[in-house]
Amino acid sequence: MAQQTALVTGASSGIGTELARLCAADGCNVVLVARNPERLATVAADLARAYNIQARVLAADLSDPAAPAQVFEQLQSTPIDILINDAGFGLRGAFAETDWAADARLMQVNMTAPAHLTKLFLPGMLQRKRGRILNVASTAAFVPGPFMAMYYASKAFLLSFSESIANEVKDTGVTVTVLCPGPTRTEFFERAGITGSKLFQGPTMTAAEVAGEGYRAMMAGKTQITAGARNRWLMRGVRIAPRGMLADFTRRLNLE
Ligand SMILES: NC(=O)c1ccc[n+]([C@@H]2O[C@H](COP(=O)([O-])OP(=O)(O)OC[C@H]3O[C@@H](n4cnc5c(N)ncnc54)[C@H](OP(=O)(O)O)[C@@H]3O)[C@@H](O)[C@H]2O)c1
């Protein structure tokens, strides 16, 4: 079989870098997407050297609605066997007060870009009867999130979207997996301005641990994986709890 290629968004740091590393360690060439070209180049050089694969950098701002089509265009001669939609970020604040331009960027990066990239790359995978898609959602997908409303809602979208497409493509040779991490030690909290949040002060996982669970679930063709035994246990409780009670609980977590 020809050498496979994985496209990983959000590959410049955190969970995305670790997912790209796992693809490379399995002998896959990688295409790394994020905004910061210098950081991407460092990751690419590291992976190419460590695993003897080809690592290509495509710097793109996924908050630009034109970016997914531009990424697809640049990969016309490179069949993508694995698509990992990891890029994402959080925003904190009362919805009445957050900046709409920032909210719109969040929706574009966390929801529209993964859906658009899936729309662009899925038909080729179906034609080849082979392919894997991994979308990185969050345990936030399972609960309402006052004071981070757009972030929690974006992850609920990604969970539902992924589970639906996974069902649509069953028995085609293509699988769709959605990874739901809980709090993970990456740059996410700093970027979202929530390093003081109670969520970050509780138990956390490393990016490598989370990526490992997501990668194994993707390769096994599972539809959904919540990272970490503790998070899986907590999410079982969430399924039976009243939504209003959950909203009050996350409200307390999201307010410092
Ligand atoms: N850390 C957690 O506790 C946690 C928990 C649940 C889910 N998640 C999810 O896990 C995913 C990865 O986050 P992380 O924790 O690894 O955080 P991170 O270290 O901040 O990584 C986020 C990645 O997304 C990229 N990105 C952000 N905005 C982008 C844009 N406009 N265009 C292109 N790329 C963009 C960043 O690269 P550039 O800045 O170079 O663009 C970076 O590579 C996210 O979807 C996040 O929502 C994280």
The ligand as an SDF file (V2000), in Angstrom:
LIG
                    3D

 48 52  0  0  0  0  0  0  0  0999 V2000
   -6.9430   21.8080   26.4970 N   0  0  0  0  0  0  0  0  0  0  0  0
   -8.1440   21.4380   26.9180 C   0  0  0  0  0  0  0  0  0  0  0  0
   -8.4270   21.4060   28.1170 O   0  0  0  0  0  0  0  0  0  0  0  0
   -9.1690   20.9700   25.9110 C   0  0  0  0  0  0  0  0  0  0  0  0
  -10.2780   20.2680   26.3960 C   0  0  0  0  0  0  0  0  0  0  0  0
  -11.2520   19.8390   25.4950 C   0  0  0  0  0  0  0  0  0  0  0  0
  -11.0900   20.0720   24.1330 C   0  0  0  0  0  0  0  0  0  0  0  0
  -10.0000   20.7500   23.6850 N   0  0  0  0  0  0  0  0  0  0  0  0
   -9.8980   20.9950   22.2350 C   0  0  0  0  0  0  0  0  0  0  0  0
   -8.6960   20.4360   21.7460 O   0  0  0  0  0  0  0  0  0  0  0  0
   -8.3120   21.1130   20.5500 C   0  0  0  0  0  0  0  0  0  0  0  0
   -6.8430   21.4400   20.6260 C   0  0  0  0  0  0  0  0  0  0  0  0
   -6.6230   22.3830   21.6680 O   0  0  0  0  0  0  0  0  0  0  0  0
   -5.3620   22.3180   22.6300 P   0  0  0  0  0  0  0  0  0  0  0  0
   -5.8490   22.0290   23.9810 O   0  0  0  0  0  0  0  0  0  0  0  0
   -4.2880   21.4720   22.0600 O   0  0  0  0  0  0  0  0  0  0  0  0
   -4.9710   23.8790   22.6420 O   0  0  0  0  0  0  0  0  0  0  0  0
   -3.7880   24.7020   21.9890 P   0  0  0  0  0  0  0  0  0  0  0  0
   -2.4850   24.2280   22.4830 O   0  0  0  0  0  0  0  0  0  0  0  0
   -4.1750   26.1280   22.1930 O   0  0  0  0  0  0  0  0  0  0  0  0
   -3.8700   24.3410   20.4160 O   0  0  0  0  0  0  0  0  0  0  0  0
   -4.8270   24.9010   19.5580 C   0  0  0  0  0  0  0  0  0  0  0  0
   -4.3640   24.7030   18.1220 C   0  0  0  0  0  0  0  0  0  0  0  0
   -5.3570   25.2750   17.2440 O   0  0  0  0  0  0  0  0  0  0  0  0
   -4.7120   26.1720   16.3580 C   0  0  0  0  0  0  0  0  0  0  0  0
   -5.5990   27.2630   15.9970 N   0  0  0  0  0  0  0  0  0  0  0  0
   -6.2480   28.1230   16.8300 C   0  0  0  0  0  0  0  0  0  0  0  0
   -6.9060   29.0600   16.1220 N   0  0  0  0  0  0  0  0  0  0  0  0
   -6.6470   28.7770   14.8130 C   0  0  0  0  0  0  0  0  0  0  0  0
   -7.0190   29.3980   13.5970 C   0  0  0  0  0  0  0  0  0  0  0  0
   -7.7420   30.5330   13.5630 N   0  0  0  0  0  0  0  0  0  0  0  0
   -6.5910   28.8480   12.4270 N   0  0  0  0  0  0  0  0  0  0  0  0
   -5.8170   27.7440   12.4350 C   0  0  0  0  0  0  0  0  0  0  0  0
   -5.4430   27.1220   13.5550 N   0  0  0  0  0  0  0  0  0  0  0  0
   -5.8430   27.6390   14.7220 C   0  0  0  0  0  0  0  0  0  0  0  0
   -3.4870   26.6800   17.1290 C   0  0  0  0  0  0  0  0  0  0  0  0
   -2.4440   27.1100   16.2630 O   0  0  0  0  0  0  0  0  0  0  0  0
   -2.0770   28.6200   15.8550 P   0  0  0  0  0  0  0  0  0  0  0  0
   -2.2230   29.4930   17.0610 O   0  0  0  0  0  0  0  0  0  0  0  0
   -0.6760   28.5020   15.3390 O   0  0  0  0  0  0  0  0  0  0  0  0
   -3.0330   28.9700   14.7690 O   0  0  0  0  0  0  0  0  0  0  0  0
   -3.0580   25.4020   17.8380 C   0  0  0  0  0  0  0  0  0  0  0  0
   -2.2720   24.6070   16.9730 O   0  0  0  0  0  0  0  0  0  0  0  0
   -9.2210   22.3500   20.4410 C   0  0  0  0  0  0  0  0  0  0  0  0
  -10.2300   22.0970   19.4790 O   0  0  0  0  0  0  0  0  0  0  0  0
   -9.8280   22.4640   21.8400 C   0  0  0  0  0  0  0  0  0  0  0  0
  -11.0970   23.0710   21.8160 O   0  0  0  0  0  0  0  0  0  0  0  0
   -9.0310   21.2030   24.5460 C   0  0  0  0  0  0  0  0  0  0  0  0
  1  2  1  0
  2  3  2  0
  2  4  1  0
  4  5  1  0
  4 48  2  0
  5  6  2  0
  6  7  1  0
  7  8  2  0
  8  9  1  0
  8 48  1  0
  9 10  1  0
  9 46  1  0
 10 11  1  0
 11 12  1  0
 11 44  1  0
 12 13  1  0
 13 14  1  0
 14 15  2  0
 14 16  1  0
 14 17  1  0
 17 18  1  0
 18 19  2  0
 18 20  1  0
 18 21  1  0
 21 22  1  0
 22 23  1  0
 23 24  1  0
 23 42  1  0
 24 25  1  0
 25 26  1  0
 25 36  1  0
 26 27  1  0
 26 35  1  0
 27 28  2  0
 28 29  1  0
 29 30  1  0
 29 35  2  0
 30 31  1  0
 30 32  2  0
 32 33  1  0
 33 34  2  0
 34 35  1  0
 36 37  1  0
 36 42  1  0
 37 38  1  0
 38 39  2  0
 38 40  1  0
 38 41  1  0
 42 43  1  0
 44 45  1  0
 44 46  1  0
 46 47  1  0
M  CHG  2   8   1  16  -1
M  END
$$$$
